Each structure stands twice: as structure tokens, then as C-alpha cells.
Amino acid sequence: MAAGLTYLIDPLGQIQKANDAKRKSDLEQLQRTLETYYNDNGKYPDTTGSTVSPYYRLYPSSVSYDWDSTWTAYNTKLPKDPSSTRNYVYYSTGQSYWIYASLQRSSDPQACSGGAACSSLNGMGFPSATSCGQTCNYGVSSPNTSP
């Protein structure tokens, strides 16, 4: 009863909360897949040698071969943000990686810096803190670094 009442009182907030939960789940799944890839290949898919950008935006049309041919054995389709105006971004040196998303609820306790852009974005070649379509305020990373 209380959950139904909350949904009726703040339906937009509940939709945003569900979207943010999907974002976190997508990044956690991608994180697990990247760790399996690393265990098998001794490196993460590297973005630093890209001629297009030092990071990858994971657009809805992104498929595994956008990263490298060995990636297809691990993940045939990359996850997409539930919002058409937002996307996930990935950066990797081969030995470390960072994946960012833009949470709709900046008050989320897992958001970086109280909902502001994650500080680890600095110096990674991201053109702005809004490379996710909105502020990149949530991230996951390889175990040897932090988002």
C-alpha cells in the first residue's frame, strides 16, 4: 500500500529511480564482462589508440565489433542507457578502465560528489563532464582504480 501511494505521489521520481537502477545494473554487468575479458586476454579493450576519440560512447546502436574483434566472444551487444538523450561512456588504458553514466536522481547515495561530475573524469580526454548526455555523475572502474 505504501509503495503504491509513493508511486502515485511521485510517479516521475519512481520512473527516474527505476532508470537509475537499470543504469547501475548495466554498468555492473559490463564490469563483470570486462573482468572476464581481462582474465582471458591480460588487458581490457583499450581506447587510448582510437583515431576517433580517447573514450567510447556506448550508443544504442553500438555492437561489440565497435571495440575490437576479440570482444564479440564476451558480449555481442553493448548495453544502452534507458533514456534516448543519455549514454554510457567507457575509457581504458588497457590495464585500467572507467565506465560512466548519468543518473537522473543526483541525490542517489551512489552518485559521485553529491550528484556532481565524477572527479576521475579529469585528464581522461573527455571533452566535458556531460559526455554522458548529461552530467556523468556515476561510475564504475577496474579494481585497481576508482571512478
DOZAFI-118256 format. One record per atom (N, C-alpha, C): x, y, z; residue number from 0; residue in one letter. Coordinates in steps of 0.2 Angstrom, whole numbers, plus 2048, in hexadecimal, padded with zeros to 3 digits. Example, Ala and Ser with C-alpha at 12.3 -4.5 7.8 and 13.67 -1.06 7.14 Angstrom:
> 842_7E4_827_0_A
> 83E_7EA_827_0_A
> 842_7F0_827_0_A
> 840_7F5_823_1_S
> 844_7FB_824_1_S
> 840_800_827_1_S
END
This chain:
> 804_7FA_800_0_M
> 800_800_800_0_M
> 804_806_800_0_M
> 809_806_804_1_A
> 80E_80C_805_1_A
> 812_80D_7FE_1_A
> 814_808_7FB_2_A
> 818_808_7F5_2_A
> 813_80B_7EF_2_A
> 80D_809_7EF_3_G
> 808_80B_7EA_3_G
> 807_813_7EB_3_G
> 806_815_7F2_4_L
> 805_81C_7F3_4_L
> 80B_820_7F1_4_L
> 811_81E_7F2_5_T
> 817_821_7F0_5_T
> 817_822_7E9_5_T
> 815_81D_7E5_6_Y
> 815_81D_7DE_6_Y
> 810_823_7DB_6_Y
> 80A_823_7DF_7_L
> 805_828_7DD_7_L
> 807_82F_7DE_7_L
> 80B_830_7E4_8_I
> 80D_836_7E6_8_I
> 813_839_7E2_8_I
> 817_835_7E0_9_D
> 81D_837_7DC_9_D
> 81F_832_7D6_9_D
> 81A_832_7D1_10_P
> 81B_82D_7CC_10_P
> 822_82E_7C8_10_P
> 824_834_7C7_11_L
> 82A_836_7C3_11_L
> 830_833_7C7_11_L
> 830_835_7CE_12_G
> 835_832_7D2_12_G
> 836_82B_7D2_12_G
> 831_827_7D2_13_Q
> 831_820_7D1_13_Q
> 834_81E_7CB_13_Q
> 832_821_7C5_14_I
> 834_81F_7BF_14_I
> 83C_821_7BE_14_I
> 83E_826_7C1_15_Q
> 845_828_7C1_15_Q
> 849_823_7C5_15_Q
> 846_821_7CB_16_K
> 849_81C_7CF_16_K
> 84A_815_7CC_16_K
> 845_813_7C8_17_A
> 846_80D_7C4_17_A
> 84B_80E_7BE_17_A
> 84B_813_7BB_18_N
> 850_815_7B6_18_N
> 857_814_7B9_18_N
> 858_817_7BF_19_D
> 85F_817_7C2_19_D
> 861_810_7C4_19_D
> 85C_80C_7C6_20_A
> 85D_805_7C8_20_A
> 860_802_7C2_20_A
> 85C_803_7BC_21_K
> 85F_7FF_7B6_21_K
> 866_802_7B4_21_K
> 867_808_7B5_22_R
> 86E_80A_7B3_22_R
> 873_807_7B7_22_R
> 872_807_7BE_23_K
> 877_803_7C2_23_K
> 877_7FC_7C0_23_K
> 872_7F9_7BF_24_S
> 872_7F2_7BD_24_S
> 876_7F1_7B7_24_S
> 875_7F5_7B2_25_D
> 878_7F4_7AB_25_D
> 880_7F5_7AC_25_D
> 882_7FA_7B0_26_L
> 889_7FB_7B1_26_L
> 88C_7F5_7B5_26_L
> 888_7F3_7BA_27_E
> 88B_7ED_7BE_27_E
> 88C_7E7_7BA_27_E
> 887_7E6_7B5_28_Q
> 888_7E0_7B0_28_Q
> 88E_7E1_7AC_28_Q
> 88E_7E7_7A9_29_L
> 894_7E8_7A5_29_L
> 89A_7E8_7A9_29_L
> 89B_7EA_7AF_30_Q
> 8A0_7E9_7B3_30_Q
> 8A2_7E2_7B4_30_Q
> 89E_7DD_7B5_31_R
> 89F_7D6_7B6_31_R
> 8A2_7D3_7AF_31_R
> 89F_7D5_7AA_32_T
> 8A1_7D3_7A3_32_T
> 8A8_7D5_7A2_32_T
> 8AA_7DC_7A3_33_L
> 8B0_7DE_7A3_33_L
> 8B6_7DB_7A7_33_L
> 8B4_7D9_7AD_34_E
> 8B8_7D5_7B1_34_E
> 8BA_7CE_7AE_34_E
> 8B5_7CB_7AB_35_T
> 8B6_7C4_7A8_35_T
> 8BA_7C5_7A2_35_T
> 8B9_7CA_79E_36_Y
> 8BD_7CC_798_36_Y
> 8C4_7CD_79A_36_Y
> 8C5_7D1_7A0_37_Y
> 8CC_7D2_7A2_37_Y
> 8D0_7CB_7A4_37_Y
> 8CC_7C7_7A8_38_N
> 8CF_7C1_7AA_38_N
> 8D1_7BD_7A4_38_N
> 8CE_7BD_79F_39_D
> 8CF_7B9_799_39_D
> 8D5_7BC_794_39_D
> 8D5_7C3_794_40_N
> 8D9_7C6_78F_40_N
> 8DF_7CA_793_40_N
> 8DF_7CB_799_41_G
> 8E4_7CF_79C_41_G
> 8E3_7D6_79C_41_G
> 8DE_7D9_799_42_K
> 8DD_7E0_798_42_K
> 8D5_7E1_797_42_K
> 8D3_7E7_798_43_Y
> 8CC_7E9_796_43_Y
> 8CC_7EC_78F_43_Y
> 8C6_7EC_78C_44_P
> 8C6_7F0_785_44_P
> 8C8_7F7_786_44_P
> 8CD_7F9_783_45_D
> 8D1_7FF_783_45_D
> 8CE_804_77F_45_D
> 8CD_80A_782_46_T
> 8CB_810_77E_46_T
> 8D0_815_77C_46_T
> 8D6_815_77F_47_T
> 8DB_81A_77E_47_T
> 8DE_81A_777_47_T
> 8DD_815_773_48_G
> 8E0_815_76C_48_G
> 8DB_817_767_48_G
> 8D5_818_769_49_S
> 8CF_81A_765_49_S
> 8D1_820_761_49_S
> 8CF_820_75A_50_T
> 8D0_826_756_50_T
> 8CA_82A_756_50_T
> 8C5_828_759_51_V
> 8BF_82C_75A_51_V
> 8BE_830_760_51_V
> 8C0_82D_766_52_S
> 8BF_830_76C_52_S
> 8C3_82C_771_52_S
> 8C5_82F_777_53_P
> 8C9_82B_77C_53_P
> 8C4_827_780_53_P
> 8BD_828_77F_54_Y
> 8B8_824_783_54_Y
> 8B3_822_77E_54_Y
> 8AF_81D_780_55_Y
> 8A9_81B_77C_55_Y
> 8A3_81D_780_55_Y
> 89E_81F_77C_56_R
> 897_820_77E_56_R
> 894_81A_77C_56_R
> 890_817_780_57_L
> 88C_811_77F_57_L
> 885_813_77D_57_L
> 885_814_776_58_Y
> 87E_816_773_58_Y
> 87A_810_773_58_Y
> 873_811_772_59_P
> 86E_80B_771_59_P
> 870_807_76B_59_P
> 873_809_766_60_S
> 875_805_760_60_S
> 87C_802_761_60_S
> 87F_803_766_61_S
> 886_800_767_61_S
> 886_7F9_767_61_S
> 88A_7F6_764_62_V
> 88B_7EE_764_62_V
> 892_7ED_766_62_V
> 893_7E7_767_63_S
> 899_7E5_76A_63_S
> 89F_7E6_766_63_S
> 89F_7E6_75F_64_Y
> 8A4_7E7_75B_64_Y
> 8A7_7EE_75B_64_Y
> 8A3_7F2_75E_65_D
> 8A5_7F9_75E_65_D
> 8AB_7FA_763_65_D
> 8AC_7F5_767_66_W
> 8B2_7F5_76C_66_W
> 8B7_7F1_769_66_W
> 8B7_7EB_768_67_D
> 8BC_7E7_765_67_D
> 8B9_7E0_763_67_D
> 8BC_7DD_75F_68_S
> 8B9_7D6_75D_68_S
> 8B9_7D1_762_68_S
> 8BE_7D1_767_69_T
> 8BE_7CC_76C_69_T
> 8B8_7CD_771_69_T
> 8B5_7D3_771_70_W
> 8B0_7D5_776_70_W
> 8AA_7D1_774_70_W
> 8A8_7CF_76E_71_T
> 8A2_7CC_76C_71_T
> 8A1_7C5_770_71_T
> 8A6_7C2_772_72_A
> 8A5_7BC_776_72_A
> 8A2_7BD_77D_72_A
> 8A3_7C3_77F_73_Y
> 8A1_7C5_786_73_Y
> 89A_7C8_786_73_Y
> 899_7CC_781_74_N
> 893_7D0_781_74_N
> 891_7D2_77A_74_N
> 88B_7D0_778_75_T
> 88A_7D1_771_75_T
> 886_7D8_770_75_T
> 883_7DB_775_76_K
> 880_7E1_775_76_K
> 881_7E5_77B_76_K
> 883_7EB_77A_77_L
> 885_7EF_780_77_L
> 87F_7F2_783_77_L
> 87E_7F3_78A_78_P
> 878_7F6_78D_78_P
> 877_7FD_78B_78_P
> 871_7FF_78B_79_K
> 86F_806_789_79_K
> 86C_809_78F_79_K
> 86C_810_790_80_D
> 869_813_795_80_D
> 862_813_794_80_D
> 85D_813_799_81_P
> 856_813_798_81_P
> 853_819_795_81_P
> 857_81F_795_82_S
> 855_825_792_82_S
> 858_826_78B_82_S
> 855_829_786_83_S
> 857_82A_780_83_S
> 85C_830_780_83_S
> 85C_834_785_84_T
> 860_83A_785_84_T
> 867_839_78A_84_T
> 868_833_78C_85_R
> 86E_831_790_85_R
> 871_82B_78E_85_R
> 877_82A_78F_86_N
> 87B_824_78D_86_N
> 880_823_792_86_N
> 883_81D_792_87_Y
> 889_81B_796_87_Y
> 88F_81D_792_87_Y
> 894_81E_796_88_V
> 89B_81F_793_88_V
> 8A0_81B_797_88_V
> 8A5_819_793_89_Y
> 8AA_814_795_89_Y
> 8B1_817_793_89_Y
> 8B5_816_797_90_Y
> 8BC_818_796_90_Y
> 8C1_813_799_90_Y
> 8C6_811_795_91_S
> 8CB_80C_798_91_S
> 8D2_80D_795_91_S
> 8D6_80C_799_92_T
> 8DD_80C_798_92_T
> 8E0_805_796_92_T
> 8DC_800_796_93_G
> 8DD_7F9_795_93_G
> 8DF_7F5_79C_93_G
> 8E1_7F9_7A1_94_Q
> 8E2_7F6_7A7_94_Q
> 8DD_7F8_7AD_94_Q
> 8DA_7FE_7AB_95_S
> 8D5_800_7AF_95_S
> 8CF_803_7AB_95_S
> 8C9_803_7AE_96_Y
> 8C3_806_7AA_96_Y
> 8BF_80A_7AF_96_Y
> 8BB_80E_7AC_97_W
> 8B5_812_7AF_97_W
> 8AF_812_7AB_97_W
> 8A9_811_7AE_98_I
> 8A3_811_7AA_98_I
> 89F_816_7AE_98_I
> 89C_81B_7AA_99_Y
> 898_820_7AD_99_Y
> 891_820_7AA_99_Y
> 88C_822_7AF_100_A
> 885_823_7AD_100_A
> 883_82A_7B0_100_A
> 87D_82C_7AE_101_S
> 87A_832_7B1_101_S
> 873_830_7B4_101_S
> 874_830_7BB_102_L
> 86E_82E_7BF_102_L
> 869_834_7BF_102_L
> 862_833_7BE_103_Q
> 85D_838_7BE_103_Q
> 85C_83B_7C5_103_Q
> 85D_837_7CA_104_R
> 85C_839_7D1_104_R
> 863_83A_7D4_104_R
> 865_841_7D4_105_S
> 86C_843_7D6_105_S
> 86D_842_7DE_105_S
> 867_841_7E1_106_S
> 867_83F_7E8_106_S
> 869_838_7EA_106_S
> 869_834_7E5_107_D
> 86B_82D_7E6_107_D
> 871_82C_7EA_107_D
> 871_828_7EF_108_P
> 877_828_7F4_108_P
> 87D_825_7F0_108_P
> 87C_822_7EA_109_Q
> 882_81F_7E7_109_Q
> 884_824_7E1_109_Q
> 881_82A_7E1_110_A
> 883_82F_7DC_110_A
> 88A_832_7DE_110_A
> 88E_833_7D9_111_C
> 895_836_7DB_111_C
> 894_83D_7DE_111_C
> 898_83F_7E2_112_S
> 898_846_7E5_112_S
> 891_84A_7E6_112_S
> 88D_846_7E9_113_G
> 886_849_7EA_113_G
> 882_84B_7E4_113_G
> 883_847_7DF_114_G
> 87F_848_7D8_114_G
> 883_84C_7D3_114_G
> 889_84F_7D5_115_A
> 88D_852_7D1_115_A
> 891_84D_7CC_115_A
> 895_850_7C7_116_A
> 899_84B_7C3_116_A
> 89E_848_7C7_116_A
> 89F_841_7C5_117_C
> 8A4_83D_7C9_117_C
> 8AB_841_7C7_117_C
> 8AF_841_7CD_118_S
> 8B5_845_7CC_118_S
> 8BA_841_7C8_118_S
> 8BA_83B_7C7_119_S
> 8BE_837_7C3_119_S
> 8BE_838_7BC_119_S
> 8B9_83C_7BA_120_L
> 8B8_83E_7B3_120_L
> 8BE_842_7B0_120_L
> 8C1_846_7B5_121_N
> 8C6_84B_7B3_121_N
> 8CC_847_7B0_121_N
> 8CF_84A_7AB_122_G
> 8D5_847_7A8_122_G
> 8D4_841_7A4_122_G
> 8CE_83F_7A3_123_M
> 8CD_839_79F_123_M
> 8CB_83A_797_123_M
> 8CB_840_795_124_G
> 8C9_841_78E_124_G
> 8C2_843_78D_124_G
> 8BE_843_793_125_F
> 8B7_844_792_125_F
> 8B6_84B_790_125_F
> 8B2_84D_78B_126_P
> 8B2_854_789_126_P
> 8AE_858_78F_126_P
> 8AA_855_792_127_S
> 8A6_859_798_127_S
> 8A3_853_79D_127_S
> 8A1_856_7A2_128_A
> 89E_852_7A7_128_A
> 897_84F_7A5_128_A
> 895_852_79F_129_T
> 88E_850_79D_129_T
> 88F_84B_797_129_T
> 894_847_796_130_S
> 895_843_791_130_S
> 890_83D_791_130_S
> 88D_83C_797_131_C
> 888_837_797_131_C
> 881_83A_795_131_C
> 881_840_792_132_G
> 87A_842_790_132_G
> 878_847_795_132_G
> 879_846_79B_133_Q
> 878_84B_7A1_133_Q
> 87E_84A_7A5_133_Q
> 87E_84C_7AB_134_T
> 884_84C_7B0_134_T
> 886_845_7B1_134_T
> 88C_843_7B0_135_C
> 88E_83C_7B1_135_C
> 890_83B_7B9_135_C
> 88A_839_7BD_136_N
> 88B_83A_7C4_136_N
> 88B_833_7C7_136_N
> 88C_82D_7C3_137_Y
> 88C_827_7C6_137_Y
> 891_823_7C2_137_Y
> 895_81F_7C5_138_G
> 89A_81B_7C2_138_G
> 89C_815_7C5_138_G
> 89F_810_7C1_139_V
> 8A2_80A_7C4_139_V
> 8A9_80A_7C0_139_V
> 8AD_806_7C3_140_S
> 8B4_805_7C1_140_S
> 8B7_7FE_7C2_140_S
> 8BD_7FD_7BF_141_S
> 8C1_7F7_7C0_141_S
> 8C3_7F7_7C8_141_S
> 8C4_7F2_7CA_142_P
> 8C6_7F1_7D2_142_P
> 8CC_7F5_7D4_142_P
> 8D1_7F7_7CF_143_N
> 8D7_7FA_7D1_143_N
> 8D6_802_7D0_143_N
> 8D0_805_7D0_144_T
> 8CF_80C_7D0_144_T
> 8C8_80D_7D3_144_T
> 8C6_813_7D3_145_S
> 8BF_815_7D5_145_S
> 8BC_81A_7D0_145_S
> 8B5_81A_7D0_146_P
> 8B2_81E_7CB_146_P
> 8B2_825_7CE_146_P
END
